[in-house]
Amino acid sequence: MNYNYQFADWFKNALDYNQIFSTQRRNIEAASAATQAMVEGAQAVSRRGAEVIRSNVEDMLKASKDIMTGGSPEASISKQSEVARSIFENSLANLREITEMATKSGFEAFDVLNRRAAETLEEVSKACGSYSAASVKKKATA
């Protein structure tokens, strides 16, 4: 048995580096797309957070003005409790909205990476299948 030919076959059946580079390029593109989705989501959350803060400050200033110009202390206390309840409810609604925005952004990024991971596994399994099929075919003809 001649072992030189079998050793030489290792190098003939070498991996297709173009396919490996192509797979890695697509992986990097998917990571870039996921990062972009997260950045856009973070920007949207930041913008919305700034809007909520501005709105809350405006509401507080308006409420303070109304309370100060109110008549009796009883009416003032009633307005204060109304304002506090309103601000609390609005804050909860805004917090829920911002949380949903952040969650959606995270899921979008995860979906991009998950899809690419599935595609990579499929590409690798095809490459391994074609690699093993080519080596089996060569051994059968030898």
C-alpha positions in Angstrom: 0.0 0.0 0.0 1.4 3.4 -1.0 0.8 6.0 1.7 2.2 8.9 -0.3 -0.9 9.0 -2.5 -3.3 9.0 0.5 -1.3 11.9 2.1 -1.4 13.8 -1.2 -5.2 13.4 -1.3 -5.5 15.5 1.9 -4.3 18.5 0.0 -6.3 17.8 -3.1 -9.5 17.8 -0.9 -8.6 21.0 0.8 -11.4 23.3 1.9 -12.8 25.9 -0.4 -11.5 29.1 1.1 -13.6 31.3 -1.2 -16.7 29.7 0.3 -15.3 30.2 3.8 -14.6 33.8 3.1 -18.0 34.3 1.6 -19.7 32.8 4.6 -17.7 35.0 7.0 -18.5 38.1 4.9 -22.2 37.3 5.1 -21.8 36.8 8.9 -20.2 40.2 9.3 -22.9 41.8 7.2 -25.6 40.2 9.4 -23.7 41.4 12.6 -23.6 44.9 11.0 -27.3 44.8 10.3 -28.1 43.7 13.8 -25.9 46.4 15.2 -27.6 49.0 13.0 -31.0 47.8 14.2 -29.9 48.1 17.9 -28.5 51.6 17.3 -31.6 52.8 15.5 -33.7 51.3 18.4 -31.5 53.0 21.0 -31.9 56.3 19.2 -35.7 55.9 19.0 -35.8 55.1 22.7 -33.6 58.1 23.5 -35.8 60.4 21.4 -39.0 59.1 23.0 -37.5 59.4 26.5 -36.5 63.0 25.8 -40.1 63.7 24.6 -41.5 62.1 27.7 -39.3 64.1 30.0 -40.1 67.4 28.2 -43.8 66.6 28.4 -43.6 65.7 32.1 -41.8 69.0 32.9 -44.4 71.0 30.9 -47.2 69.2 32.7 -45.6 69.8 36.1 -45.1 73.5 35.3 -48.7 73.9 34.2 -50.0 72.0 37.2 -47.8 74.0 39.6 -49.2 77.2 38.1 -52.8 76.0 38.4 -52.2 74.9 42.0 -50.6 78.2 43.0 -53.4 80.2 41.5 -56.1 78.0 43.0 -58.4 79.3 45.7 -58.8 77.4 48.9 -56.2 74.9 50.3 -58.8 72.1 50.0 -59.1 72.8 46.2 -55.3 73.0 46.0 -54.9 69.6 47.7 -57.5 68.1 45.4 -55.7 69.4 42.3 -52.4 68.1 43.6 -53.7 64.6 44.1 -55.3 64.8 40.6 -52.1 66.0 39.1 -50.0 63.3 40.9 -52.4 60.5 39.7 -52.3 61.8 36.1 -48.5 62.1 36.1 -48.2 58.6 37.5 -50.5 57.1 34.9 -48.8 58.9 32.1 -45.4 57.9 33.3 -46.5 54.2 33.4 -47.9 54.4 29.9 -44.8 56.1 28.6 -42.5 53.6 30.4 -44.5 50.7 28.9 -44.2 52.3 25.4 -40.4 52.8 25.8 -39.9 49.3 27.1 -41.9 47.9 24.1 -39.7 49.9 21.7 -36.5 48.6 23.3 -37.8 45.0 23.3 -38.9 45.3 19.6 -35.4 46.6 18.7 -33.7 43.7 20.5 -36.0 41.1 18.8 -35.3 42.6 15.4 -31.5 42.4 16.0 -31.9 38.8 17.3 -34.0 37.8 14.3 -31.2 39.0 11.9 -28.6 37.0 13.8 -30.8 34.0 14.2 -31.6 33.9 10.5 -27.9 34.2 9.6 -26.9 31.5 12.1 -29.4 29.1 10.5 -28.0 30.0 7.0 -24.4 29.5 8.2 -25.3 26.1 9.6 -26.9 25.1 6.3 -23.9 26.4 4.3 -21.5 24.5 6.5 -23.5 21.3 6.3 -23.6 21.6 2.5 -19.9 22.3 2.3 -19.2 19.3 4.5 -21.6 17.1 2.5 -20.0 18.1 -0.8 -16.5 17.7 0.7 -17.2 14.2 2.0 -19.1 13.2 -1.2 -16.1 14.3 -3.3 -13.6 12.4 -1.1 -15.8 9.3 -1.2 -16.1 9.6 -5.0 -12.3 9.9 -5.3 -11.7 6.9 -3.1 -14.2 4.9 -5.0 -12.4 5.6 -8.4 -9.0 4.9 -6.9 
